[in-house]
Amino acid sequence: MTHVIITGGSSGIGLAVASIYAGRGARVSLIARSRDLLEQAQAKLAASTGAKADSIRIEAADVAEEPDVAAAIRRCEQAFGPCDILVTSAGVVEPGRFEELDSASFQRQMEINFSGTVHAVRAVYDGMKRRGKGRIMMISSGSGLIGIYGYSAYCASKFALHGFAQALRFEARPHGVGVSVCFPPDTETPQLQRELATRPCEAEKIMGVVRPWPADAVAKRIAGSIERGRFETFFGLTLYLLGRFGPAVRPVIHWWFDRAIAQDSTSAAHNRGVSERQT
Ligand SMILES: NC(=O)c1ccc[n+]([C@@H]2O[C@H](COP(=O)([O-])OP(=O)(O)OC[C@H]3O[C@@H](n4cnc5c(N)ncnc54)[C@H](OP(=O)(O)O)[C@@H]3O)[C@@H](O)[C@H]2O)c1
């Protein structure tokens, strides 16, 4: 029976991916920090997919702590057998202009989004290589394809994943191990709800024009890409063009972003002027 391990599987995109595999009768292991959320996810999956509760395993661990995530994955493999598919969805986003983000925030986003993925991959990689099979799907972001105002730390962490995936793909392929990376757009999840509260208005002007995708639709495409063994998965025309033709497309998008940001600054300055005249 296929064993799918999903970091960040208790919520959002990770949970939606878990739902697909649980519905297909796979054994699914979910890893995240909050045990409460994990238990809720386990109960929800059992109720919505008809999967047996004992085919959904939960492990509370912080992916930023390598020994913890390695031990959690070891326990999952002891219980459910070797990992066939690893999906690294655990991630956080803390928007803010560079000068507003302290070093701890930068470090947190790099350690969870980037290093947390590396730690999970390291925990399954040797076994996959030995068995000559397995697939690793890393969840980057549209912010891993183009820089976004107010997302310097998040973009850095998600761009880093692309480099990691590209290099590892070459090393893993001769051993029968597939490496994939995907770049979701804004997606309706608890993370997006929290993010919107602190997203700078300049970023909202740029990103707010695209309607967020439902998590189920993103998960469906991710599962389809895993099946087809695709290396990169894009969502929507703009991200597809950026992913495939980045250097050619980026200057046009930069021009549009600059214009939107300048208009926003002008209207903010105008509003400030009006309120100063009124006082
Ligand atoms: N939603 C979007 O618009 C969007 C767009 C592009 C890419 N993404 C990426 O997609 C992935 C999933 O995001 P989402 O929107 O589904 O977020 P979400 O609903 O907040 O889910 C995030 C999951 O990651 C877990 N997690 C966070 N930090 C962790 C840590 N240090 N160790 C272990 N687990 C951790 C969370 O559980 P705990 O907090 O309990 O640990 C939760 O299960 C992230 O990598 C995100 O960057 C999201």
The ligand as an SDF file (V2000), in Angstrom:
LIG
                    3D

 48 52  0  0  0  0  0  0  0  0999 V2000
   -1.9970   29.6200    0.8370 N   0  0  0  0  0  0  0  0  0  0  0  0
   -1.3190   30.2160   -0.1180 C   0  0  0  0  0  0  0  0  0  0  0  0
   -1.7660   31.2390   -0.6740 O   0  0  0  0  0  0  0  0  0  0  0  0
    0.0080   29.6380   -0.5920 C   0  0  0  0  0  0  0  0  0  0  0  0
    0.4720   30.0460   -1.8380 C   0  0  0  0  0  0  0  0  0  0  0  0
    1.6820   29.5240   -2.2880 C   0  0  0  0  0  0  0  0  0  0  0  0
    2.3970   28.6210   -1.5150 C   0  0  0  0  0  0  0  0  0  0  0  0
    1.9110   28.2590   -0.2970 N   0  0  0  0  0  0  0  0  0  0  0  0
    2.7250   27.3170    0.4840 C   0  0  0  0  0  0  0  0  0  0  0  0
    1.9700   26.1290    0.6590 O   0  0  0  0  0  0  0  0  0  0  0  0
    2.3470   25.5080    1.8770 C   0  0  0  0  0  0  0  0  0  0  0  0
    1.0940   25.2610    2.6960 C   0  0  0  0  0  0  0  0  0  0  0  0
    0.5040   26.5120    3.0060 O   0  0  0  0  0  0  0  0  0  0  0  0
   -1.0130   26.6320    3.4550 P   0  0  0  0  0  0  0  0  0  0  0  0
   -1.5330   27.8670    2.8520 O   0  0  0  0  0  0  0  0  0  0  0  0
   -1.6780   25.3480    3.2590 O   0  0  0  0  0  0  0  0  0  0  0  0
   -0.7830   26.9550    5.0110 O   0  0  0  0  0  0  0  0  0  0  0  0
   -1.5540   26.4830    6.3230 P   0  0  0  0  0  0  0  0  0  0  0  0
   -2.9800   26.2360    6.0660 O   0  0  0  0  0  0  0  0  0  0  0  0
   -1.1710   27.4770    7.3710 O   0  0  0  0  0  0  0  0  0  0  0  0
   -0.8230   25.1090    6.6490 O   0  0  0  0  0  0  0  0  0  0  0  0
    0.5310   25.1030    6.9920 C   0  0  0  0  0  0  0  0  0  0  0  0
    0.8560   23.7600    7.5900 C   0  0  0  0  0  0  0  0  0  0  0  0
    2.2600   23.7450    7.9280 O   0  0  0  0  0  0  0  0  0  0  0  0
    2.3970   23.3800    9.2940 C   0  0  0  0  0  0  0  0  0  0  0  0
    3.6090   24.0020    9.8000 N   0  0  0  0  0  0  0  0  0  0  0  0
    3.9150   25.3170    9.8420 C   0  0  0  0  0  0  0  0  0  0  0  0
    5.1140   25.4920   10.4060 N   0  0  0  0  0  0  0  0  0  0  0  0
    5.5730   24.2470   10.7080 C   0  0  0  0  0  0  0  0  0  0  0  0
    6.7540   23.7650   11.3260 C   0  0  0  0  0  0  0  0  0  0  0  0
    7.7190   24.5960   11.7640 N   0  0  0  0  0  0  0  0  0  0  0  0
    6.9030   22.4270   11.4740 N   0  0  0  0  0  0  0  0  0  0  0  0
    5.9420   21.5690   11.0620 C   0  0  0  0  0  0  0  0  0  0  0  0
    4.8070   21.9710   10.4770 N   0  0  0  0  0  0  0  0  0  0  0  0
    4.6330   23.2970   10.3210 C   0  0  0  0  0  0  0  0  0  0  0  0
    1.1230   23.8860    9.9450 C   0  0  0  0  0  0  0  0  0  0  0  0
    0.8070   23.2500   11.1860 O   0  0  0  0  0  0  0  0  0  0  0  0
    1.4030   23.8190   12.5830 P   0  0  0  0  0  0  0  0  0  0  0  0
    1.3030   25.3170   12.5340 O   0  0  0  0  0  0  0  0  0  0  0  0
    0.5550   23.1750   13.6290 O   0  0  0  0  0  0  0  0  0  0  0  0
    2.8190   23.3680   12.6530 O   0  0  0  0  0  0  0  0  0  0  0  0
    0.1140   23.4780    8.8900 C   0  0  0  0  0  0  0  0  0  0  0  0
   -0.1510   22.0910    8.9650 O   0  0  0  0  0  0  0  0  0  0  0  0
    3.3310   26.4540    2.5500 C   0  0  0  0  0  0  0  0  0  0  0  0
    4.6380   26.0180    2.2840 O   0  0  0  0  0  0  0  0  0  0  0  0
    3.0600   27.7700    1.8720 C   0  0  0  0  0  0  0  0  0  0  0  0
    4.1720   28.6180    1.9100 O   0  0  0  0  0  0  0  0  0  0  0  0
    0.7210   28.7320    0.1880 C   0  0  0  0  0  0  0  0  0  0  0  0
  1  2  1  0
  2  3  2  0
  2  4  1  0
  4  5  1  0
  4 48  2  0
  5  6  2  0
  6  7  1  0
  7  8  2  0
  8  9  1  0
  8 48  1  0
  9 10  1  0
  9 46  1  0
 10 11  1  0
 11 12  1  0
 11 44  1  0
 12 13  1  0
 13 14  1  0
 14 15  2  0
 14 16  1  0
 14 17  1  0
 17 18  1  0
 18 19  2  0
 18 20  1  0
 18 21  1  0
 21 22  1  0
 22 23  1  0
 23 24  1  0
 23 42  1  0
 24 25  1  0
 25 26  1  0
 25 36  1  0
 26 27  1  0
 26 35  1  0
 27 28  2  0
 28 29  1  0
 29 30  1  0
 29 35  2  0
 30 31  1  0
 30 32  2  0
 32 33  1  0
 33 34  2  0
 34 35  1  0
 36 37  1  0
 36 42  1  0
 37 38  1  0
 38 39  2  0
 38 40  1  0
 38 41  1  0
 42 43  1  0
 44 45  1  0
 44 46  1  0
 46 47  1  0
M  CHG  2   8   1  16  -1
M  END
$$$$
